[in-house]
């Protein structure tokens, strides 16, 4: 057997905007038998963390370091809010060349590298997946799009919100002329179906003398919520009691499964009063429940497609030698776009004119809905808030690992150790025997930054050691610092002026007043208060001081833009996107698809 044959394959599966309890093995009523089975013979992690949004997480995942180093300290979609603030290295809005990308390093170590799904790490031709180490790639470049590849001919009705999310796909760096699926043709395009089938095709055509790295980043269940009615209608009536009833059921199931403490105090739901179930009309409740039914159908369909890929690996005899991860990219999406001043009205005007969001049509190619903050917080409970926030609801996600050499004796175990998405790359490189390029040497003609994540190889070696006592193994499973010890650096987060830092079970959080915060640093003991309900800053000033010193160190090391609280309104003056670092992402989109019409403000 060759050395390559002994190396593990890697399958990295990422769901888009999936909440902590949105799959069956994490307490959901949504049917996900394939993921449940994967967890049953693998492990689940309850304290795994990402960034608070899509592209920053993907940058951390594929670089092993902080998003402010890797180029997405600010998402390209957000930069217009304060162009001068984010005109700084590390805030380009795409995966920059200061980092060595995971597929680049694996490619240089004789791995065959594949991507089928959402990219969201660069719109310029120089930053597509084929330029960052993927041998083959079918990629959705923007952050989301219509799941059927359709969009109306907006022309003069185009606004920037919609201009950012076209069905813009590349095949190995070349623009795809995608045929939209307007008839629910099972052979036509639907994002999750196509991504999985395409990956299977890639795997079937791979060189058999190389191990593979396969990246399957779904764009589901990100809005617009769309799926075939056969999936949607499996959940008909399931959500008629509203999001609070669902939230309580999910909390009870999480406790029953041992995924949260039985005495946990969940954070209160934070949402506009008018969105309360009792305040809504019967028609509004029906439409809201239908949106949630569609969301559930999307997750159900995604699981079915994951099952197809896993069955293929078993059929070709590669499952046992494949390191498989499933995770979400951030917490559930809870933003109510219709409530955003000015912008919300513009969005709804376009939707009302060009889409059909009638009850029976929700989920079809020409519908455009999201589900809002209350359904999102049913999925992030007991945590605080949701996507885009550095509170636990935005950054704590479901995580499954299945790798028989590590997990065959741990099947079904729940691991409570703190870990982050930055750990994935160092772990995979460690297993592949592929050293990360040193900061002091050139990699592909450039200097690159070190990784901040930590390999799990030593951790799982200890966990599987026969010599360890029962008490030692219990500490490895339940101890918060079993992977990241007290000797390791603190972990920080910052996105859109919302920040946090964690060391052990202590966490500080900062959010502007206009963004559900106090504009002061809050302190939480997550070992006793995972819902972040009891601010201990006044009682523990020394602990706050200690963590703020670590925060300043984190800001300096990672190039975080920090200072005055972010304004609630755009503050750009005369500067334009094209004049700041990274350029104008909308111009990059127009370069691929100039026929669509230019969005007005």
N, C-alpha and C positions, 0 to 999 in steps of 0.2 A: 504493500500500500504506500502511495506517495505521501509526502508531507502535507500536500494540499488536501488530500482526502481525509486527513485526520483533523483538519481545522473545522470548526463549526461553521455552519451557515447562519445567517441572521435574517429574521423576518421582523420588521418593525411596523406595527399597525397603530395608526393614530386616528382617533375619532375627533370630530370638529365640534366644539361647544357642547360636549356631553357632560352632564352633571355627575356629581359623586355617586348618586344612587339611581342612575338611569339604566343600569343593566341588572339582570336577575341576581347574579352572585353578589351584588352590592345593594340588594334590598328592593329592586324594582319589580313591579307587576308586568313590565314589558318582557316579552318572551325572547330570551337570548340563550338558547340551549347550547350553541357552539362555544360561546364565551364562558358559560357556566361550566362546561366540560373541561375547557382549557384551564380554568381556575381550580377545578376539582383535582386535577393531576399536577397542578402547579402551585403557585403561591399568590396571595393577594397582599398588597401593601396598603395600609390605611393612612400613612403619613408621607405620601409621595407628593412632591410639589413641582409645579411648572411656573412659568411667568403668568401674568394675568390676562394675556391675550395671545392670539394665534401666532403671528410672525415672530414676536420675541421668543416664544417657546421654541419654535422651529429653529431659530438661530442658535439657541442654547443647546438644543438636541444635537444638531449637526456640527457644533464646534466644541462642545464640552466646556464652554466658558460663558461668561456673562453676556447678556444681549447688548449691553452698552459698549462692549469691546467688539462684538461680532457684527455690529452695524445697524442694529435695530433698537437702539436706546429710545427711539421714537418711531412709531409705525408711519409709513409713508402717507397713510390716510389722515393722520393727525397733524402733520407738520404745519399745515396752513393756520392752525390755531395760534401759533407763536413762532414764526419762522426764525426770528433772531435768537430766541432761546435755544432752539435745537439746531442751529448752524454750527455744529461741532463734530469732530471726529467721533465715530461710533454711533452717529445718528443719521447715517446716510439713507436709511429706509430699505436697505437690501443687505444680504449676507456679503460682507466685504472681504477683501483679500488679506486682511490682517490675521485671519484665522485659516487654519488647515481644516477643510471640511472632511467629515467622517468618510464619505465615499471616495474622496481624493486619496486619503491615506490608505484605505482598504484597496483601492484600485492599484496603488503603487506596491501593494503587497499581494498581488496576484488574485484578488477577488473580482468576481463579475458583479457589477453594481447596477441595480435596477430601481426605477421609480415609476409608479403608476398612481397618479392622484394629484392632490393639491400641493403646490409649491409655495407661493406667497413669500418668496425670499428674493425677489428681483424681477423687474419687468423689462429691463434693458437686455438686448441680445447677448451682452457680455456676462450676464448674471443668471442665465437660464440653467437648468440642471445639467445639461450636457457640458457646460463650461465648468461645473463644480464637481466633476468626478463620476458622473453617471454614464455608464456605457450605453444604456438605453433608457429613454424616459418619455412618458406621455404625461404632460403636466398642465394643470390649471394654474395660470400665472397669478391672477388676482386673488383676493382673499375669499371670494365666494362668487357664485353665479347661479343662474337658473339650472336646476338639476337635469332638465331635459334639453339643455343647449339652445333654448329659445329666448328671444326677447322681441318686444314689439318695435315697430319702426317709429321711434320717438321723435327723431329729427329735431324740429323746433321745440318740442316738448322735453328735450333732454336736459337733465340737471346733473350736477357733479356726482351726487349720490349714486345714480344709475350708471353714469359714465365710467365709474371706477370698477364696475362688476360685470363686464361683458363675458360671454362664453369664449374666453380667450385661451386657447390651448395650443401647446407646441408638441411636436413629435420629434424628439432629438434636435430641438432647437429651431425647427421649421414650423411656421404657422399652419394650423390644421383648419381645413375648410369643413367645419363640423355641420352635419346635417341634423337639424333639430327634430325632436320626436314629439309630434303634436297629436298622436293617435294612441299613445300608450302601447305602441308596437313592442312586444317583448324582444324583438331583434333590433329595435331602435336604441337610441342613446338614452341612458339614465345613468347618472354619475357613478353611483356605487356599483351597479351591475357592470358597467364598462371597466371601471378601474380594476375590479377583481378578475374579470375575464381576461383583460389585457395583461395583467401580471402573470396569470397562469400561462398565457401564450409566451410571454417573455421567458418564463422558467422552462417551458418545453423546448425552447430554441437555444437555451444557454449552452456554453461550452462545458462539457461534462467533466473536464479535467480541472475545473476551478471550483472552489467554494463560492457561494453567492451571498450578497447583501441585497435584500429586497425591502424596499420602503413602500408601504401601502398607506398613504395618508388620505383618508376619506374626506370629502367636503360635507358629508352628513354627520350629524343632523343640523348643521348650520342653516339659518334661513336663507332664501325663502323655503318655507316648509312645504315640501312636495314629495309625493310618493304615489304609486299605483293604489287604487281604491281597495284592492284585495288585501293590502297590508294595513291601510288606514282603517278599514271597516272591521278588522279583527278587534279593534278597541272601541267600537261604537258603544256609547253609553257608559264606558268605564270611568269617564271623568266628569260626569254630569253633576256630581256633588261639589265640584270646585277644587281649587288648588290647596286650600287649607286642609280639607279632608285628606287629600292625597299626601300632603306634608306629614300629617300625623301618622298615616299608614306607613309611609316610608321610614319615619323615625322609629316606629315600633319594630319594623322588620330589621332595620340596622342593628337595633339592640338585640333582637332575637338571634341574629347571625354572629354577634360578638364583634361587630365592626365599629361600634361606638360604646362608650361606657353606659351602663344602665341608669346612672344618675346624672347624665349629661344635661346641662341647661342650654337649650337651643337659643340662638339669637332670634330676636323678634324679626318678623318680616318687615322690610323697608320698601314701601311702594305707595304710589298716589292713592289717596283715599277713594277716589272715584272708581278705582279698579277693584274695590272690594266686591266679592261675589254677590252679597246681599244688596249692593247699591246698583247692580247692573240690571238691565231689562232682560226678559226671557230670551229675546233674540240675541242680545249681546252674550249671554251665558252660552247659548247654543254655538255661536260662532267661536267663542273662546275654547269651549270643550272640543270643538272640531279641530281647531289648531293643535291642541294637545294630542288628539287622536292621530293626527298626521305626523307629529313629532315621533310618537310611539311607533308608528308604522315605519318611519325612516330608520329608527334604531333596529327594529325587527328585521328589516330588509338588509341592513348593514351586517347584522349577525349572520344572516343566511349566506351572504357573500363571503364573509370570513370563513364560514364552514366549508365553502367550495375550495378555498385556497388551502385550508388545513387538510381536507380530504385529498387534494392533489399531492401535497407533500407526503402524506402517508402512502398514497398509491405508487409513488416513485421511490419509496424507501428512504426519504430524507428527513422525515419528521423527527426521529429520535436524535438526529445530529443537528437540529436547528434550534437556535436560541431565539425564542419568540417572546415579544413584548406586545402587550396591548395597553394603551393609555388614552386619555383625553388630552387635548392641548391646553385646556384651561377650564375654569368653571363654566356652568351653564350661562347662556346669554340672556340677560334680564333687561336689557335696555328697551324702553318703550319709545320707539322712534317718533310716533305720532305726537308725543308730548314735548319734543324738542322745540324751543321757540323758533319761529320763522322756518327753519329747515324742515321741521315736522310737517308744517302745512304744505310746503312745496312737495314733499315726498307723497303725502296723501293725495294731493291734487293729481299727480301723475298716476298713482295707483288707481284712483277712482276712474280716470279717463281711459287707461290702457289695459287694465286687468279686471278679471271677474272673480271677486271674493265672496260670491254667494255661497250659502251653506253647503250645497252639494258639490260645488266646484273647487272648494278648498283642497289643495293638494295637487291639482291639475297643473299642466304646463303653463297656463295663462292665469294662475293665481299668484298672489304675492303676500304672504302673511308671516308674522313672527308670533311668539306666544306671551311675551312680557314678563315683568319682574316677579309676579306671584307664582307662576308655574316654575320659573327658574329657581326660586328659593324653596320650592318643594323638593327640588333635586339637590340643592347645595346644603340643606339642613343636615346637621345642626349648625353649620357654619354661617358666618356673617357675609351677606351680600353675594356677589356673583362676578362673572367675567368683567374685566377692566379694573377691578379693585384688588389691592394687595392684602386685603383681608382673606381669611381662610377660604371663604366661598369662591373667591376668584382664582386661587392658586392650588388648592388641594383637590386632587383628581383621582378617579379610580385607576388602579394599576394591577395588571396581571403579568406574571413571568412564568413561562413554562420552558424549561431546559432540562431534560431528563437527567444528565449527569449531576445537576444541582438539586432538582426538585422531585425526583422519583421517590425519595424517602420522606418528602415533606408535603406530599399531596394534600391540598386543601388547607394548609396552614395559613394563618393570618399573621403578617409581620408588621409590627408597630414602629419599627425604627424609622427615624427621619431620613429622607433621601430626596434628591432633586433630579430634574431632567438633565442637568449637566453631568450626572454620573454615568449616563448611558454610553457616551463615546469612550471614556477611559475604560469602562468595563469591557466593551466590545473589542477595543484594541488590545487589551490585556489577553482576552481569550484567543484572539487571532494571532497573537505573537507579533503584533505590528506596532513598533514603537512610535510614539508621537514625535514629530520633528522637534529638535531642540530649538529654543529661542535664539540660540547663538549660531545656528547654522541655517543655510538657505533651504527652503522647501519649494520646489518648482520655481526657483528663481527669485524667491522673496523671503523675507523674515516673517515669522508668524508668532502669535502670542501663545503662551502656555495655557493648558486647560486648568480650570478651577474645580471641576468635578472630581469625584473619587471613585476608583474602581471598586467593585463589589467582590472581586475574586477572593480576597482574604476573608471577607465576611462569610461568604457561602462555604468556603473551605472549612472554617471553624464550625459553622452551623452543621455541616455534614460529618464532622470529626466524631469518631466512635469513642474517643478518649474523654470527651467533655462530659461533665456531670449533668444531671437533669436540671439543676439550678443554673448552671452556666448556660445551657441551651435556652432555658426560659428567659434569661436576661438578654440573650441575643435576639430573641423573638419579640419581647415586649419592651426592651430598653430603648428609649428615644435616641440615645447616643451610641447605639451599637455599631452603626456605620460611620457616622460623622461624630467623632469623639470630641471631648473638650479641648484637645490639642489642635483641632482643625479650625480654619477660619470661620467666622460668622457668615451666614448667608443673607444677602440683601436683595431687595426688589425695589424697582421704581419704574413707573409707567404713568405718563400723563399727570405728573405731579403728585401721584399717590404712592406712598413709600412704606417699606417695612424692613425690619432686620430681625433675624432670629439667631439665637445662640442657645443650644440645648432646648429646654422647654420654655424659655423666656422669649417674648416677642414684643417689639415696639412697632407702632403703626402711626403714620401721619397721613391725614386727608384734609383737603381744603374744606372750608365751611360749606361752600356751595356743592360739595361732593360728599354729603353724608358724614362730614367730619367736624372736628373742633378746631382745626388749624393749630393743634398742639399735639405733641407726641403722647400717645397712649401706651400703656404697658399691660401685658397679659401673661398669665401663667397658664400655658396651654395644657399642662399636665392636669390641671384642675378645672380649666375653663376653655375647652376647645371651641366653644361658641363665641369667644371674645365678648363676653357680656359684662365683665367686671374689670373696669380700668383701675389698675393698681398704682398708677403714676404718683399720686399724692402720698400713698403709704410707703412706697419703695423708691425714694428719690435717688439713692445711691445706685440702685440697679439701673434706673433710667440713665444716669450719668455714665455708667459703665458701658451700656449699650450704645449711647450716643457717640462715645469715643470710637467704638467699633464701626458705627455708621460713617463717621468722618473718614475713617481709614478705608472703608468700602467705596465711598464716593471718589476718593483720590486714586485708588488702585484701578478703578473701572471706568473712570472718565464720565461719571454721572453728572448731568447738568442739574445743579441744585442751588437753591437760594430763595428768593421771594416766592411765596405761594403762587401757583398758576392762576391766572385770571379766568373768570368764568366766561368771558367773551373774547373773541379773537383780537389780537393786538399787533397787527402787522405793519401798519404805516405804509411806507413806500416800497418796501422790499417785496420781491416776487419769488415764487417757488424755484424758478429756473436759476436764480442767483445764489441759492444756498447749497450746502454740501448735499450731494445725492441728486440734485436737480428736481424736476417736476415729474412725479410719477404719472400724472395724467397725460403729459406730453409723451411719456414712454408708451402708454396705452394707445394713444392716438397714432403713434408710429406704426403699430401693428394693424390697427383697424381705423383708418382715417375716414371711412365712409359713414360712421355712425352719427355724426353731428356733435358739436361742441357744447358741453354742459354750461348752463348759466349758473350763477351763484345760488 
